[in-house]
Amino acid sequence: MSAVPSVSYSITVRLEVPAGGASVSQLTTAVEQAGGAVTALDVTASGHERLRMDVTVAARDTDHADQLVEIMTAVPGVTIGKVSDRTFLMHLGGKIEMQSKHPIRNRDDLSMIYTPGVARVCLAIAKNPEDARRLTIKRNSIAVITDGSAVLGLGNIGPQAALPVMEGKAALFKRFAGIDAWPLCLDTQDTEEIIAVVKAVAPGFAGINLEDISAPRCFEVERRLRELLDIPVFHDDQHGTAIVVLAALYNALRVVGKNIADVRIVMSGAGAAGTAIIKLLLEAGAGDIVVADIEGVVHRQRDGLVGELLWLAEHTNALDVTGSLRAAVAGADVFIGVSAPNVLSGEDVATMADQAIVFALANPEPEVDPADASRYAAVVATGRSDFPNQINNVLAFPGVFRGLLDARSSEITSTMLLAAARALAGVVSDAELNASYITPSVFNADVHTAVAAAVRRAAGGPAELPAEGVDAEVAV
């Protein structure tokens, strides 16, 4: 699959060029001929003989960025200064911060925000613990918790290396749902220790978002915490993925005129995401699902089935299909991949049913080249932002938690997940829907409000939210 220049691999190069002549045009031409994209030229200093410029260039990857710098260096008259990676610049010092909601200007402010006034608030909460939701950050706070064992497509990179992802997640919660999310990266990958730590910190939060914890431990961690805590526990790699996949599938089926109960679905990937997707598809009425992992199709007679794999064998593949993923895909209406790159080819997609749907969601390299798949499938989606129909968890998790917090929910159920998926699908109107637009933009304001409202209603919350500050008074 040919990659294209991306802002995530953009660099800014400070350089000098002669004040006259064709150096600037030669520079831009050389970059573009090498497959880069010049996105900005800013003159930062000017003299009679030399110009100092900041040239911003998008590359395909880090190696390509290095090549583009070498190419610019070779342009006659160009002197290269500092080269800055724009993504790294954005992460300098972290991406989030804590801010006080009230100014501390004088002794009066200090005495109410802190001692002695705060003591009365503490005693009120000690008398009625439920007041913590009104009188502390608990009402609008969640913990984003990871052990760094399954970060993006990077694998087990540990808690410190996982922190930039958790910071980013927290920033997205704030941007799209107004939620204060706090990243907690745990220096343990022991299931019992993770459960104990999360249980111990839970009183300060109204919800727990588990993130990037490897399977099969993630299943046990989530299950146990749901039993132990009185706040909702949501593993985004499972349930966030399931919501956006189901929403996209609802709309893809609208495009091709098929019903979820009638189609044959083949899944590649039986880990955390794949298992959660299958469970939600079954809740949504799907009846014919076959799943394959690295060992081939999961079926009841396969040796070594335990835990979630055993559950999958018992609840899918009613026709007892065996063999390879490629064989299983033949005749299928829908392919959903949450596994590994290049497990299928365009020729494999050609064996699927007419008006086939392909969701190749492995990142950064999908299970099948989207361009090849599009030759044979009616609808193609990926997890990438440089192709149509990006299926991205950020479409779901901010609104899901906004709804949970607004409803003061103590749990999250499959009913809420289905409600979120239906609401997300419904953001794409009949007039907008087409084969290249089955998922809305994350910047569509209706996405997060629609998902939040659907989850709030499914959780038994109020039909309408009270005006800000309605519950601010406290009896004394």
C-alpha positions as CSV (number, residue, x, y, z in Angstrom):
1,M,0.0,0.0,0.0
2,S,1.5,3.3,-1.0
3,A,1.7,5.8,1.8
4,V,1.1,9.5,1.3
5,P,2.6,12.4,3.2
6,S,1.0,12.9,6.6
7,V,1.0,15.7,9.1
8,S,1.9,13.2,11.8
9,Y,5.3,13.0,10.1
10,S,5.7,16.7,9.5
11,I,8.9,18.6,10.2
12,T,9.8,22.2,10.3
13,V,13.3,23.0,8.9
14,R,15.0,26.3,9.7
15,L,17.3,27.2,6.8
16,E,18.9,30.1,4.9
17,V,18.7,30.7,1.2
18,P,20.1,33.5,-1.0
19,A,17.8,36.6,-1.1
20,G,17.6,36.5,-4.8
21,G,17.5,33.8,-7.4
22,A,15.5,30.5,-7.7
23,S,16.6,28.7,-4.5
24,V,13.2,28.7,-2.9
25,S,11.4,27.3,-6.0
26,Q,14.2,24.7,-6.4
27,L,13.8,23.8,-2.8
28,T,10.0,23.2,-3.1
29,T,10.4,21.4,-6.4
30,A,13.0,19.0,-5.0
31,V,10.8,18.2,-1.9
32,E,7.7,17.5,-4.0
33,Q,9.6,15.4,-6.6
34,A,10.9,13.3,-3.6
35,G,7.3,12.6,-2.5
36,G,7.1,15.3,0.2
37,A,4.6,18.1,0.6
38,V,5.6,21.6,1.5
39,T,2.8,23.0,3.7
40,A,4.2,26.3,4.8
41,L,7.0,28.7,4.0
42,D,7.6,31.4,6.7
43,V,10.3,34.1,6.4
44,T,11.7,34.6,9.9
45,A,14.5,37.1,9.1
46,S,15.5,39.0,6.0
47,G,18.8,40.7,4.8
48,H,20.2,42.0,1.6
49,E,21.9,38.8,0.8
50,R,20.2,36.0,2.8
51,L,16.7,35.0,3.9
52,R,16.1,32.8,6.9
53,M,13.0,30.6,6.5
54,D,11.0,28.0,8.4
55,V,9.9,25.4,5.8
56,T,7.3,22.9,7.0
57,V,7.2,19.6,5.1
58,A,4.9,16.5,5.4
59,A,6.6,13.2,4.9
60,R,5.5,9.5,4.7
61,D,7.5,8.3,7.7
62,T,10.6,9.2,9.8
63,D,13.0,7.8,7.2
64,H,11.3,9.8,4.5
65,A,11.6,12.9,6.6
66,D,15.4,12.3,7.0
67,Q,15.6,11.9,3.2
68,L,13.8,15.2,2.6
69,V,16.2,17.0,4.8
70,E,19.1,15.6,2.8
71,I,17.5,16.6,-0.4
72,M,17.0,20.2,0.8
73,T,20.6,20.3,1.9
74,A,21.7,19.5,-1.6
75,V,19.9,22.5,-3.1
76,P,22.5,25.1,-4.2
77,G,22.8,28.0,-1.7
78,V,20.7,26.3,1.0
79,T,22.1,26.1,4.5
80,I,20.2,23.9,6.9
81,G,19.9,24.9,10.6
82,K,17.6,23.3,13.1
83,V,15.2,20.5,12.2
84,S,12.1,20.1,14.4
85,D,9.6,17.2,14.5
86,R,6.3,18.9,14.8
87,T,4.7,15.9,16.6
88,F,7.4,15.8,19.2
89,L,7.1,19.6,19.7
90,M,3.4,19.2,20.5
91,H,4.3,16.7,23.2
92,L,7.0,18.8,24.9
93,G,6.1,19.0,28.6
94,G,3.0,16.9,28.1
95,K,-0.4,17.8,26.5
96,I,-2.6,18.3,29.5
97,E,-2.6,20.4,32.7
98,M,-4.6,21.0,35.9
99,Q,-6.3,24.4,36.3
100,S,-8.2,25.8,39.3
101,K,-11.8,26.7,38.6
102,H,-11.7,29.5,41.1
103,P,-9.1,32.3,41.5
104,I,-7.2,32.5,44.7
105,R,-6.8,36.2,45.1
106,N,-6.8,36.9,48.8
107,R,-7.2,35.4,52.3
108,D,-11.0,35.0,51.9
109,D,-10.6,32.8,48.8
110,L,-7.8,30.8,50.5
111,S,-9.9,30.2,53.6
112,M,-12.8,28.8,51.5
113,I,-10.9,26.8,49.0
114,Y,-8.6,25.4,51.6
115,T,-8.4,25.5,55.4
116,P,-10.4,26.2,57.5
117,G,-13.5,26.4,55.3
118,V,-12.8,23.1,53.4
119,A,-13.1,21.1,56.7
120,R,-16.9,21.7,56.7
121,V,-17.2,20.3,53.2
122,C,-15.1,17.3,54.2
123,L,-17.4,16.6,57.2
124,A,-20.5,16.9,55.0
125,I,-19.1,14.3,52.7
126,A,-18.1,12.0,55.6
127,K,-21.7,12.3,56.8
128,N,-23.1,11.6,53.3
129,P,-20.6,10.1,50.9
130,E,-22.9,10.7,47.9
131,D,-22.2,14.4,48.3
132,A,-18.8,13.7,46.8
133,R,-20.4,13.7,43.4
134,R,-21.7,17.3,44.0
135,L,-18.9,18.8,46.0
136,T,-15.7,17.4,44.4
137,I,-14.2,16.8,41.0
138,K,-15.6,13.2,41.3
139,R,-18.8,14.3,39.5
140,N,-16.9,15.0,36.2
141,S,-13.7,12.9,36.5
142,I,-12.7,9.5,35.1
143,A,-9.4,7.6,35.4
144,V,-7.7,6.5,32.2
145,I,-5.8,3.4,33.4
146,T,-3.2,1.3,31.6
147,D,-0.3,-1.1,32.3
148,G,1.3,-0.3,29.0
149,S,1.1,-3.9,27.8
150,A,-0.8,-3.4,24.5
151,V,-0.4,0.2,23.4
152,L,-1.8,1.0,19.9
153,G,0.1,-1.2,17.5
154,L,3.3,-0.9,19.5
155,G,2.8,-3.8,21.9
156,N,4.1,-4.1,25.4
157,I,6.1,-0.8,25.8
158,G,5.5,-0.3,29.5
159,P,3.7,2.4,31.5
160,Q,6.1,5.4,30.9
161,A,6.1,4.9,27.1
162,A,2.3,4.6,27.3
163,L,1.8,7.9,29.0
164,P,1.7,10.1,25.8
165,V,-1.3,8.0,24.6
166,M,-3.1,8.3,27.9
167,E,-2.5,12.1,27.9
168,G,-3.9,12.2,24.4
169,K,-7.0,10.2,25.5
170,A,-7.5,12.7,28.4
171,A,-7.2,15.6,26.0
172,L,-9.9,14.1,23.8
173,F,-12.2,13.5,26.7
174,K,-12.0,17.2,27.6
175,R,-12.2,18.5,24.0
176,F,-15.2,16.4,22.9
177,A,-17.2,15.8,26.1
178,G,-15.9,18.3,28.7
179,I,-14.8,15.5,31.0
180,D,-11.7,15.8,33.2
181,A,-9.8,12.6,32.6
182,W,-6.7,11.7,34.6
183,P,-4.0,9.3,33.1
184,L,-2.8,6.7,35.5
185,C,0.0,4.4,34.1
186,L,0.6,1.4,36.4
187,D,4.0,-0.1,36.9
188,T,2.7,-3.6,37.1
189,Q,1.2,-6.1,34.7
190,D,0.0,-8.4,37.5
191,T,-3.8,-8.9,37.2
192,E,-4.4,-8.9,41.0
193,E,-2.2,-5.8,41.5
194,I,-4.0,-3.9,38.8
195,I,-7.4,-4.7,40.3
196,A,-6.2,-3.8,43.8
197,V,-4.7,-0.4,42.6
198,V,-7.8,0.6,40.6
199,K,-10.1,-0.4,43.5
200,A,-8.0,1.7,45.8
201,V,-8.1,4.9,43.7
202,A,-11.7,4.5,42.5
203,P,-13.3,6.8,45.2
204,G,-11.9,9.9,43.5
205,F,-13.6,9.1,40.1
206,A,-17.1,8.7,38.6
207,G,-15.9,6.2,36.0
208,I,-12.9,4.0,35.0
209,N,-11.6,3.8,31.4
210,L,-9.3,0.8,31.0
211,E,-6.9,1.3,28.1
212,D,-4.3,-0.8,26.2
213,I,-4.2,-3.8,28.6
214,S,-3.4,-7.0,26.8
215,A,-5.7,-10.0,26.4
216,P,-6.6,-12.2,28.0
217,R,-5.8,-10.3,31.3
218,C,-8.0,-7.4,30.2
219,F,-11.1,-9.6,30.4
220,E,-10.4,-10.6,34.0
221,V,-9.5,-7.1,35.1
222,E,-12.6,-5.6,33.6
223,R,-14.9,-8.3,34.9
224,R,-13.6,-8.2,38.5
225,L,-13.6,-4.4,38.7
226,R,-17.2,-4.3,37.5
227,E,-18.1,-6.6,40.4
228,L,-16.1,-4.6,42.9
229,L,-16.9,-1.0,42.0
230,D,-20.0,1.1,42.2
231,I,-19.0,3.2,39.1
232,P,-18.9,2.2,35.5
233,V,-15.8,0.4,34.1
234,F,-15.3,0.6,30.4
235,H,-12.5,-1.0,28.4
236,D,-12.3,1.2,25.4
237,D,-10.2,-1.3,23.3
238,Q,-13.2,-3.7,23.6
239,H,-16.4,-1.7,23.9
240,G,-15.4,1.6,22.3
241,T,-14.3,-0.4,19.2
242,A,-17.4,-2.5,19.3
243,I,-19.6,0.6,19.3
244,V,-18.0,2.3,16.3
245,V,-17.8,-0.9,14.3
246,L,-21.5,-1.7,14.9
247,A,-22.5,1.9,14.0
248,A,-20.4,1.8,10.8
249,L,-21.9,-1.6,10.0
250,Y,-25.5,-0.3,10.4
251,N,-24.8,2.4,7.9
252,A,-22.8,0.2,5.5
253,L,-25.8,-2.2,5.5
254,R,-28.1,0.8,4.7
255,V,-25.9,1.6,1.7
256,V,-26.0,-2.0,0.3
257,G,-29.6,-2.7,1.3
258,K,-29.0,-5.6,3.6
259,N,-30.1,-6.5,7.1
260,I,-27.8,-7.4,10.0
261,A,-29.9,-10.5,10.7
262,D,-29.4,-11.9,7.2
263,V,-25.7,-11.3,6.4
264,R,-22.8,-13.6,6.9
265,I,-20.0,-11.9,8.9
266,V,-16.4,-13.1,9.0
267,M,-14.0,-11.7,11.6
268,S,-10.2,-11.7,11.7
269,G,-9.0,-11.3,15.2
270,A,-10.3,-13.0,18.4
271,G,-8.6,-10.8,21.0
272,A,-10.1,-8.1,23.2
273,A,-11.5,-6.0,20.3
274,G,-12.7,-8.9,18.2
275,T,-14.5,-10.6,21.1
276,A,-16.2,-7.4,22.2
277,I,-17.3,-6.7,18.6
278,I,-18.8,-10.2,18.2
279,K,-20.7,-9.9,21.5
280,L,-22.2,-6.6,20.5
281,L,-23.0,-7.9,17.0
282,L,-24.9,-10.8,18.5
283,E,-26.8,-8.4,20.8
284,A,-27.7,-6.4,17.7
285,G,-29.2,-9.5,16.0
286,A,-26.4,-10.8,13.9
287,G,-26.9,-14.6,13.4
288,D,-24.1,-15.9,11.2
289,I,-20.6,-15.0,12.5
290,V,-17.4,-16.8,11.9
291,V,-14.2,-15.7,13.6
292,A,-10.6,-16.7,12.8
293,D,-7.3,-16.1,14.7
294,I,-3.7,-16.9,13.9
295,E,-4.6,-20.6,14.2
296,G,-7.4,-20.4,11.7
297,V,-11.2,-20.5,12.1
298,V,-12.5,-20.9,15.6
299,H,-14.8,-23.9,15.8
300,R,-16.1,-26.3,18.5
301,Q,-13.8,-29.2,17.7
302,R,-10.6,-27.1,17.8
303,D,-8.1,-28.2,20.4
304,G,-7.0,-25.9,23.2
305,L,-10.0,-23.7,23.5
306,V,-10.2,-21.9,26.9
307,G,-11.6,-18.7,28.3
308,E,-13.0,-16.2,25.7
309,L,-11.9,-18.5,22.8
310,L,-14.1,-21.2,24.2
311,W,-17.0,-18.7,24.5
312,L,-16.6,-17.7,20.9
313,A,-16.6,-21.3,19.7
314,E,-19.8,-21.9,21.6
315,H,-21.6,-18.7,20.4
316,T,-20.5,-18.4,16.8
317,N,-19.9,-20.5,13.7
318,A,-23.2,-22.4,13.8
319,L,-22.4,-24.2,10.6
320,D,-19.0,-25.4,12.1
321,V,-16.9,-23.9,9.3
322,T,-13.2,-25.0,9.6
323,G,-10.0,-24.1,7.8
324,S,-8.3,-20.8,6.9
325,L,-9.6,-17.2,7.0
326,R,-9.3,-17.0,3.3
327,A,-11.6,-20.0,2.8
328,A,-14.1,-18.6,5.3
329,V,-14.3,-15.2,3.6
330,A,-15.6,-16.8,0.3
331,G,-19.3,-15.9,0.0
332,A,-19.3,-13.7,3.1
333,D,-21.3,-10.4,3.1
334,V,-19.1,-8.7,5.6
335,F,-15.4,-8.9,6.6
336,I,-14.2,-7.2,9.8
337,G,-10.5,-7.2,10.6
338,V,-9.0,-6.3,14.0
339,S,-5.9,-8.4,13.6
340,A,-2.7,-8.0,11.5
341,P,-1.6,-6.5,8.1
342,N,-2.1,-8.1,4.8
343,V,-3.9,-11.3,5.8
344,L,-6.2,-10.9,2.7
345,S,-5.7,-9.8,-0.9
346,G,-8.0,-8.1,-3.3
347,E,-8.6,-11.5,-4.9
348,D,-9.9,-12.8,-1.6
349,V,-12.4,-9.9,-1.4
350,A,-13.5,-10.9,-5.0
351,T,-14.7,-14.2,-3.6
352,M,-17.1,-12.5,-1.2
353,A,-20.8,-12.0,-1.9
354,D,-22.1,-9.2,-4.1
355,Q,-22.2,-5.8,-2.5
356,A,-19.7,-6.9,0.1
357,I,-18.6,-4.8,3.0
358,V,-14.9,-4.7,4.2
359,F,-13.7,-3.2,7.5
360,A,-9.9,-3.6,7.5
361,L,-9.1,-1.9,10.8
362,A,-5.5,-3.0,11.7
363,N,-3.2,0.0,12.1
364,P,-1.2,1.3,10.5
365,E,-1.3,-1.4,7.8
366,P,-4.8,-2.8,7.3
367,E,-5.7,-6.5,6.7
368,V,-6.1,-5.8,3.0
369,D,-5.0,-2.9,0.9
370,P,-8.1,-0.6,0.8
371,A,-7.5,0.3,-2.8
372,D,-7.5,-3.4,-3.8
373,A,-10.5,-4.2,-1.6
374,S,-12.4,-1.3,-3.2
375,R,-12.2,-2.9,-6.6
376,Y,-14.5,-5.7,-5.4
377,A,-16.3,-4.5,-2.3
378,A,-19.2,-2.0,-2.2
379,V,-18.1,-0.4,1.1
380,V,-14.6,-0.3,2.5
381,A,-13.6,1.2,5.9
382,T,-10.3,1.4,7.7
383,G,-8.8,2.7,11.0
384,R,-6.7,5.2,9.1
385,S,-7.4,8.9,8.6
386,D,-6.0,9.0,5.0
387,F,-8.9,6.8,3.5
388,P,-12.6,7.4,3.5
389,N,-14.7,5.9,6.4
390,Q,-12.3,6.0,9.3
391,I,-13.6,3.8,12.2
392,N,-12.1,5.5,15.2
393,N,-12.9,5.0,18.9
394,V,-12.9,8.7,19.5
395,L,-16.4,8.7,17.9
396,A,-17.7,6.8,20.9
397,F,-15.9,7.1,24.2
398,P,-16.3,10.8,24.9
399,G,-20.1,10.7,24.4
400,V,-20.4,7.3,26.2
401,F,-18.8,8.6,29.4
402,R,-20.6,12.0,29.1
403,G,-23.9,10.0,29.2
404,L,-22.7,7.8,32.0
405,L,-21.6,10.7,34.2
406,D,-24.8,12.7,33.5
407,A,-26.9,9.7,34.5
408,R,-24.7,9.1,37.5
409,S,-24.6,5.5,36.4
410,S,-23.0,2.8,38.5
411,E,-22.5,0.4,35.6
412,I,-22.4,0.1,31.9
413,T,-24.6,-2.5,30.1
414,S,-25.0,-3.9,26.6
415,T,-28.2,-1.9,26.3
416,M,-26.2,1.3,26.7
417,L,-23.6,0.1,24.1
418,L,-26.3,-0.6,21.6
419,A,-27.9,2.7,22.2
420,A,-24.6,4.4,21.6
421,A,-24.0,2.6,18.3
422,R,-27.5,3.4,17.0
423,A,-27.1,7.1,18.0
424,L,-23.7,7.3,16.3
425,A,-25.1,5.7,13.1
426,G,-28.0,8.0,13.2
427,V,-25.8,11.1,13.0
428,V,-25.3,10.3,9.3
429,S,-28.5,11.3,7.6
430,D,-30.1,9.6,4.6
431,A,-29.1,12.6,2.5
432,E,-25.5,12.3,3.5
433,L,-25.1,8.5,3.5
434,N,-23.0,6.9,0.7
435,A,-20.4,4.3,0.3
436,S,-17.6,6.7,1.2
437,Y,-19.4,8.3,4.1
438,I,-20.7,5.8,6.6
439,T,-19.1,7.4,9.7
440,P,-19.4,11.1,10.7
441,S,-16.5,13.3,11.4
442,V,-15.3,13.4,15.0
443,F,-15.6,17.2,14.8
444,N,-19.3,16.9,14.0
445,A,-20.8,18.4,17.2
446,D,-23.8,16.1,16.9
447,V,-21.7,13.0,17.4
448,H,-20.9,13.3,21.0
449,T,-24.1,15.0,22.1
450,A,-26.2,12.3,20.4
451,V,-24.2,9.4,21.9
452,A,-24.3,11.0,25.3
453,A,-28.0,11.5,25.2
454,A,-28.6,8.0,24.1
455,V,-26.4,6.5,26.8
456,R,-28.0,8.8,29.4
457,R,-31.5,7.6,28.5
458,A,-30.4,4.0,28.4
459,A,-28.9,4.4,31.8
460,G,-32.1,5.7,33.3
461,G,-30.9,9.3,33.5
462,P,-33.0,12.4,33.0
463,A,-34.5,13.1,29.6
464,E,-33.1,16.7,29.9
465,L,-30.2,17.9,31.8
466,P,-30.7,20.5,34.5
467,A,-29.3,24.0,34.1
468,E,-25.8,24.5,35.2
469,G,-25.6,25.2,39.0
470,V,-29.1,23.9,39.9
471,D,-27.7,21.6,42.5
472,A,-25.1,23.9,43.8
473,E,-26.9,24.8,47.1
474,V,-26.1,22.7,50.1
475,A,-28.2,22.7,53.2
476,V,-26.3,23.6,56.4
